[in-house]
Amino acid sequence: MRTSKKGGRGGSWGVVQPAGQSAAPALAAPVSVYQSGAPTRSVAGQVLRGFGWFLLVLLVIGAGVSGGLYLYAHQSLQAINGKSDPATARTDPLIKKLGSPNDPAVALIAGYDHRAGTGSDSYAGSNSDTLMLLRANPKNHTLSLLSFPRDLNVPIYCKGDVVSTHDRINAAWADCGKDGGPYAALDTVEKLTGVKPNYLITLDFNAFKKVVNRLKGVYINVDRRYFIAPHTGVSAINLPPGYQKLDGGRALSYVRFRHLDSDIYRNGRQQLFMEALKARLKQTLTVGNLFTIPKLIGALKGNLAIEKAGGGAVDFSEIKSYLGLLISLPGGHLLRNAIPIHDFTNFTTPGGAEELQASPEAIAAAVHRFLHPVVPTAQHAHKGGGKGSKTPKLPHKDISVLVLNAGDITGEAANTSGLLGAQSFAMKTLPQSTPANAPKQTRNTVIYYDPSQPQGQKAANVLAPLFGSHVRTTAMTPKIATLAHKAGNPLTVVAIGTTYRGKLKLPRSSAPHVSTKGAQVEDGVSRTLAAVRSQQPDAHFRLMVPHKLAANSSLSTDEGVRLFKVYGGKREFVLTFFLASGCACEYWQIEESNWTDAPLLANPTSTFKDKGRTYEEFTSNGAIQTIAVKSGDAVYWVQNSILNTLSNATMIAIAEGLQPHR
């Protein structure tokens, strides 16, 4: 990664010393040597004299090593800084594109394959592979990510405010001639999002691999079996499923992969890698950052550059401040954002290329979530016991609902509105001039919630069980939000699908836990018991059998059952499930290990208790990515798909269904 930090990618991530005001630490006091007369050459004197020289040598070596580390780090920082002279930077066209940083601040990260040219043409012939916005807010301790598929067709700005062409977003880097590379990428992203980055960080593949290797690998959860043989004309990859350490080369093949899914899933892998990198940095720098930070900076020389508004160099203390914010984020405060997969449409260009399109409203909604992250609440709304783990139930009268017809039965929206009104929900309607129809027909019923309203998602979870198993909840899309605005901005919008049969599933007196209402699960014992039994003798810890699986799941036919050594003799057992959906690329996992302090499980967003167990949740934007429970000398967790396809209720139901193998 090439980060030109002149303004830093995330802006002020912490208290930063002004550029140029750092100084080498005083690691040893000055040593003065005095000449004297001839010494008495007694044995004791010779011993003391020899010991004195030994101490002097230690001081010199110590000062030399420490000073060398400082000098090395300082020189390395100069090598990765871009236009470090503020006077020159004021007239540089790239620096002029960057906005002055404030709290919070935004950086654009651009990854590319190699530097093919030199000097002003150093980016000529290279290709952009990754474009990601990063927003750091030290006031509420959040770090937001927003990724763009490189196949997303957008207006390309090569220079100024004139659209040069419409092409894939990464084409600006290579197709704009001398105005290409980071110049065009920065302009194109700014015009697309309306966000003016304060920092530009550019890095190539070599920098990526070096950083991972200097950290001695990064632990990441591989969601499935990835294999493409060498010499096939496609980038080779060979990764088994499970939580494991990847070196630089294997990590690069993981984050670049897209041949069995799409750029949308590749963006998801890249964002998951950012989380894994954060955990690894925290783990590594806790051990000792004096030697690690200079090594990391040195790995970036010649492969990474940082530019910031106004010019100016990044110093050693600034790097430490940024790393400090990154590794000290509370659980759930690294927030992944992207344009939802259902907001994309595919189209074929006149030349026959497959590209993606997204409406301006969909892009604007993703940018809004990026700029206004919702900080997760401290407690989980689970009704299962444990002091402080309960939250008041949201009354029906406080849940406002607009019903739309996304099915094929005329009048179904009006009928359902009446049924919900009879249950005391606060019903909303559209103006007579606006039909109560969803933007498109869907098979399942979809309950949309307003993420900007604190009770929105909770309200959707209360509604979901009323519509049975063929329902999903999600944040409002731009088109749904437009209709909701016309109806007075309700907390929720229910789009009735074709599988809905006109009746609500009212709860019985023995209602299940609030957290698992609406869970889409089915029996798992018959499909997993044999696999668990076969691996139990070699596991060296008690395995658990999943009694609940996500609906429409099946064990992957490609290494769906795996037991392996993961760290220091610790073992891991992983079950990988294929989730039948529109894309044949959705996988989720159940993982079990006696490595109880794995970095993945170090910083939970929240915890809750149920039936004597304590569960830990790890979320992003309110969606559960991982839910774990410890028992004895082992830990057991459920891992969501790359795009967090499984609902929170489903994730919790699967975790609660894990039972010891007997």
N, C-alpha and C positions, 0 to 999 in steps of 0.2 A: 504494500500500500504506500502510496506516496502521499504523505501528508504535508502540506505546506501550511504550517500552522500559523502563519502570520496572523491570524485572527482566530485561529483555532477553530477547529471544526465545531465545537459545540459552544464556542464562545466562552463565557466565564463559567467554568465548571467549578471553580473554587476560588479562593483568594490567591491571586497571582502576583508575583513580583514583577515590576516593570522590566521590560527587556533591557539587558545590559547592566543590571544592578546586582547580578549574582556574583559571588566570589568564591574562590576555592576555600574549603573549610580548613581551619588551622588544626591540622591533625598532629602536629608535633611542634614543640617550642623550638626556636632557633638554637643551634648548638654552637658555642664558641670554644675554640681551641686555643689554649695558652701555652707559650713556650716557657720552660723553667730550666733550672740548672740540672746537672746530671743526677738522675735519681739513684737512690740506694738500691742495689740489685739484690735484695733479699728474696728468699723464696716467696714469702708472703706478699712482698711488693710486686713481684712478677705475676703472681696469681691475680692480685687486685688489678694490676695494669692490664692483664689479658682480659679480665672480666669487664673492665671499663671499655676496652675496645669492642668487646662483644656487644655491650649495650649500645655503643655508638653505631655499630653496624646495624643492629636491629632498628634503631631510630631512623637511620638513613634509608634502610630498605622500606620501613613502614611509610615514611614520608614519600619516598619515591613511588611506591605502589599506589598510595592514596592520591598523590598528586597526578600520577599517570592516569588513574581512573578518571579523575576530574578533567584532565587535559583531553583524554580520549573522548569522553562524553561531549566536551565543549566543541572539539573539532568535528565530531560526528553530527552534532546539532547544526553547525554551520553548513555541513554538507547537505542536510535535508531541508534547510530553510530555502525559500525561494528568493523573491526580491527583498532582501533584508535591509536595504538602504531606503529609509522613508522618503528621502528626497527624490530618488529615482522612481520609487514605487508610485508616487503621486501622478506620474505621467504614463505609467505602464498600463496598457489597455486591460490586462487581466486583473490587476489589483483594483482598477477603477470599477470593475464589475461587482466587486464585493461590497456589502453594506457594513457600516460601522457596527461592531458587536455591542449588544446590550444583554441584560439578564432577562430571559434566557437568550442563547445564541444558537445559530444553525450552521452546520457544516455540510458540504457536499463531498461525499467520498466517491471517487471514480477509480475503478480498477481496470487495468488494461494489460495486454499480453506482454509487450516488450517495448523498449525504446529503440526505435529503428534508426533515427537520425541523430544529429548533433546540433548543439546550439539552439537557435530559434526554431529549427525544424526537428527538434528531438523527438516529437511525437509523430512525425510523418511515417506512414506505413504501419503504425500500430492500430489496434482495434480495442474499443471499449467493451468491457465484459460486464461491468457492474456499475450501476448508478444508485446511490442510496443517500438520502438525507438523514442527518442525525441532529436532534435538538436536545440540548442540555439545559436543564433548569435547576440551578442550585438552590432556589428558594423552596421548592417542594420536592427536591431530590428525585427528579424523574429524568429518564433518558428515553427519548422517543425515536423510533426508526420508521422510515417510510421508503419502501423499495418500489422500483418500476421495472416491469418485465422488459427485457431489451427488445422484444418483438412488438412492443406497443407502438402503433403508428401514431405519430404526433407531427405538428408543424415543426420544421427544422429551421433554426435561426443560425445562419453562418456568421452574420455580422449585422449589428444594429437591430432595428425593429421590423425588418422586412422578412417575410417568410420566404426562404429559399426553395423549399420543397416540402412534401409530406413523405415521411419515411419512418423506419424503425428509430426509436429514440437513441439507440447507440450509434446510428449512422452519422450523427452530427460530428462525432469524434473523427471519423476517417474520411468523410465525404466533403468536408468544407475547405480542403486545401490548406493554405497557410493560416487560415482563420479557424482551422479545426482543432482537434485535441481538446484540452480543457476549456479553451475559449468558447467554442461552439457548444460544448456540453453544458457549461455554466449558463450561457444565454438561453439555451433550449429549455432547461429545467426551470429556470426562473420564469420564463414566459408561460410555461405549462402550469405551474403551481401558484404563481403570484408571490412566492417566497424568495426573498433575496438572501442568499447565504452570506455568512460573515467569514467563513473559512472554506478553503478548497484543499482537499487532501487527495493527492494522486499517488497511486502505488501500482507496481507491476507484480506479476506472478512470483518473481524471484524474491521480492520483499515479503510477500505472504508466506512463502515456504520458509524463509530464514527466520521470521519471527516465531512461527510455530516450532521450529526446530530448536531455537534458543530457549524456548520455554520447555523443551524436552517433551514436546507433544501436547495435544489438547484432548481432553476427554469429551466425547460427544455421543449422543444417542443416535445410532444408525437405524433408521426405521424399517429397513427391509434388506434383502439380499441385492447387492448391486454387482453386476458382472458384465463386462465387455472385454473380450479377448484383445490382446495387442495385435497391431498390424491389420486392423479391420477397416481403416479409414476413419474411424471414430476414436475419440480419446478413450484409452483403456481405463478400466476401473475394476477393482476386485475387493469388495468390502462385504463381510458377513454382517448379519443384524446384531444389535445389542449395544449396550453402553460400553465404550472402549476408548483406548488412546489411539489417536491418529497422528502420524508424523506430518511434516509439511507437505510432502507429495501426495499422500493419501487424503489429507484434509482438502487440498486444492481440487483433487478429482471429485470429492464429495460436493463441494460448494458450486462447482461448475457443471455438474451433471444435469442433463435435461432430456436424455434420449428415450426414456421410457415414460416420461410424463410431459412437462412443459416448463416454460420460463416462470410461470406462476409458482410452481412447486420449487423451482430453483431459488427464487426469491425467499421462499420459506426456509429452505436449507441455509441460505446465507444469514438470515436473521437468527436462526437457531445457533449457528456457529458463533455469532456475536455474543450470544448469551454464554456459550461454552467458553469462549475466549475470556470473557469477564471473570468467570469462575476460576479459570486457570491462572489468570493474572493475580487474583486475590490470593489463591493458594500459594503461588510462587513468591510473591513479594512479601508475604507474611513471614516467610522463612528468612529473607534477608535481601533488601533491595539495593544495598550499596554496590554490589557487583552485578546484579541482574539488570538494572535500568541501563547502565552504560552498554552492556552487551546487546540489549534490545535496540537501543539507538544505533549502535554500530552496525547491526544487521540491516538497517534501512539505508545506509549510505549508498547513494547512487541508484536506489530503487524506489525511493519515496520522496515526495516534496510537499511542503506545507506553505500555503499562501494565506495571508490574512489581510483584512482591510487596512489600508494605510501603510502597509509594509511593516518592517520591524521583524527582528529575529525572535525565535522561540528559545528560551533559555532552560537550563536544567530544572530550576525550581518550578517553572511553568508546567513542564512535563510531569513533574511529581504531583502538582495540584490536580491536573487532569486525570492522572491515574488514580489519585485519591478519591475523586468523585465517582469514577467508574467502579472501583472495587468496593466502595462503601454504600452502594445503593441498597435500600431496603428491599425485601422480597416483593416481587411483583411490580417494581418501579422501573424496570426496563420494558418498555411498551412497544410491541410489534404492530405496525400498521401497514396496510396494503389495500389496493383496490380489491374488493371481494371478488371471488372467482365468478359468481353469477352475474356480475356487472360487466363482464367482458363478452364481446362477440368476436367470432372468427370471420375473416374474409380473405379472399385470394386476390393478390395484386394482378395487374395486367401481365406482369412477367411470370406469374404462376407461383409466387411465394406466399406462404401462409403467414398472416400477421394477425395481431390483436387490435381491437378497437375498444375504447371506453368513452362514454358520454362525458361532456364537461361537468355534468352534475355528479357523476360517480367520482371523477377526479377531485372535484371540489369537496365532496364529503370525506374522502380519504385525507385530504390536506387538513380539513377542519379537525378531524380526530387526531392528526399528528400535532397540530398546533395547540390543541386543547385536551391534553391527556387527562383521563379520569383516574385519579389516584385511588387505588383499591382500598376498601375499608379493612379495618384490622381484624374483624371477626366474621366468621362465616355464618350465614343464616340457616343453620342446620338445627333441626329440632331433635336432639338426641341425648341431651344430658351434658354435664360438664359446666361448672360455674363460668358464667360469662359467654357461653357458646350459643345461647339462645337470643333471638331477636324477635321483637313483637311481630305478630302476623299482620299482614297488610289487609285491612278490611276491604270487602268488595266495593263499598261506596266510595273508596278513595282511589279506585282503579278506573280511569276513563278509557273507553274503548270505541274505536271506529271499526265497523265491519265492512269488508269489501268482498265482492264475488270474484274468486279466481277459479271457479269451477264451471260446470256446464248446465246448471239448473237455474232458470230465471227466478228471481225473488228470494234466493237462498240467503243473501246478505240481510234482507229485511227480516226474514223469519228468525235468523240466528240472533239478530239484534234484540228481538223480542224475548227470546229465551234467556239471553244474558241479562237483559233488564229485569226479568223476573227473579234473577239471583242477586239483585241489588247493585249490579255494576253501573257505573255512570256512563251511559251511552251517548255517543256523539254522532252527528250526521253531517253529510255534505250539503252544500246549497243545492237547490232543486235543479239548477242548470248543469250540475256535475254528476254524471252517472257513478254509482257506487261500485265501480269495477276496478279490479287490480290491473296493473300494467300488463300482466301476462297471465295465462292460465297455468296452474300448477297442479300436480298430482296430490301432494301433501298440503295440508293446511300450514300456513306460515304465520307465526305471531311476531310481528315487528315491535320493537320497543325504542323509545327515544333515549339514546345514551346520554344526552345532555341533562336529562331530568333524573335526580338521584334515585327515585323509586322505579324507574322504567324497567330495568331488567327483572327486578323482583316482581313487578306486576305481571310481566310476561310469564314468569315461572308459576305464578298462581293460576293463570289462565290455561296453560298448556295441558294439564291433566284432563280438562273438560273436553278435549278433542281427541282423546285416545292416543294410540301409538303412532298414527300417521300425522305427526306434527313436528315442527321444529321452530326454535326461537332464534332470532337474529336482530342485529341493530337495523334501524330503518335505512333503506336505500334512498338516494336523492328523490326518485319519483314518488316513493311512498311518503317521504317527508313533505313533499309538495302537497299531496292530498291531505295529509294530517294537518298541515297549516290551515287549509281551507275549512277544516272541521274544528278549529280551535285548539290545535296542538295537544291531542290526548297522549296519555302515557304509552298506549299501545294501539296497534292496528292489526286486526285479524283478517287475513286473506283466506277465505274458505276454498279448499282444494276439491278436486273431483272425487277423492275417497271419502269425504265427509258425507254422512247419511242423515243429516238433519236432526240429530239428537245429541245432547250434551251428556257426557259421562259424569254424573253427579257423584260426589264422594259418599262412601258408606260411613257408618258410625266409627268403624275402626280404620280411620284414614292412615295411610303410610306416612313416613317421615316427609317433611316439607321438601327436603333436599333431593329426594328420589322420585318425587311426583313427575310424571312425564318421561321417565327414563325409558329408553327404547332398548330393552334387553331381552334375552332368551336364555334357555338352559345351556350351561356350558360343560357340565360334568361329563356327559356322554362323548363329547368331542375332545376332551383334554385329559381325562383320567389316565388313559393308557400311556400318553406321553409323559405325564408326571411320574407314573410308576416306573417307567423304563429308565428315567434319569436319577431317581432318588438315591440308589446305591452309591453313585459317584459324586453326589452334590456336596456331601460333608456338612449339610445343614438341612433342616426340615423344609421341604417344599410345600407349597400350598396349591390347592386345586381351585380354579375359578368356577364358582357355581353360576355366575352370570356372565354372559358375553354380550357385546353390542349386537343388536339385531342385524341380520344379513351379513354376519361375519363367518369366515371359515379360516382354518389354519392355512398359512401360506404353503404352497406346494414346493417352494424353493427355500429350504432351510427354515421351515416354520418352527422347528423345535431345535434348540441349541443350548448346550452346556459347555462353558469354557472358563479358563482362568483369566481373570480380568486385571488383577493388581496384587502384587506381593503374595501370590499364593491364594488370594481370595477367588471364589468362584461365582459365576453368574449363570442363571438359568433364564432363558428368554423364550417366550411364545409369541410368534409374529402372526397377526391375523390380517387377512385381506378383507377389505370392506367393500362389498358390492355397491357401486354407485355409478354416477354418470361417467366418471373417469376410472379406468382400470389401474389406478395408481395410489389408492388410499390404503394405508396400512396403519395399524395401531398395535400396541404390545402390552404384554404383562411380563414384568421382569422381577426376578427374585435373586438376592445375593446376600452373602455374609460380609460384604464390604459395606458396613453400616454408616460410614462417614464419607461416602462418595461425594465429590464436589457438586454433583447434580442436586443433591438433597441438603445442601448446606444452608439455604436461605429461604425458608417457606414464606409464602404470602400470609397464610393464616392456618390455624389448626381448629379442630373440633373433636369432640368425644362422642362415641356411640357404642353402647354395649361393652363397655370396659376397654375399648380400643381408642387410641389417639391417632387421628389422621392429620397429615400435613398436606396442604395444597400449595401448588406452585402455579401462578396464573400470569396471563398477559392480557391486558384490557378486559379483565373480568372472566376470561375463558380459562378453564383449568387445562394446563398443559400436562401436568404430572400430579398424581395424588399417591401418597405413600403411607404405609403403616409399618411400624417396627414391632417385632415379636421375638423375644428371646435374643439370640445372637444373629438375627437376620433382619433384612428389610425387604419389603414387597411393594412394588409400585405399578401403577397403570400409566402408560405413556400414550398421550393422544396422537393423532395423525399430524403430519407436518402443518396442515392448515387448521388444526384444532376442530376437526369435523364433528367429533362426538360432543354432545351437550354435557353441561356440568352435571345434570341429573344422572345421565348415563355413566359418566366417569365415576361418580360416587357410588352408584349401585354396583358397578363391577368391583370396585375396591372393597365394598362391604361384603361382597359375595365370596371373597377369598377365604378358604377354610383349610386348615392343616391336613396334609395327606396322612392317612392312618394305615 
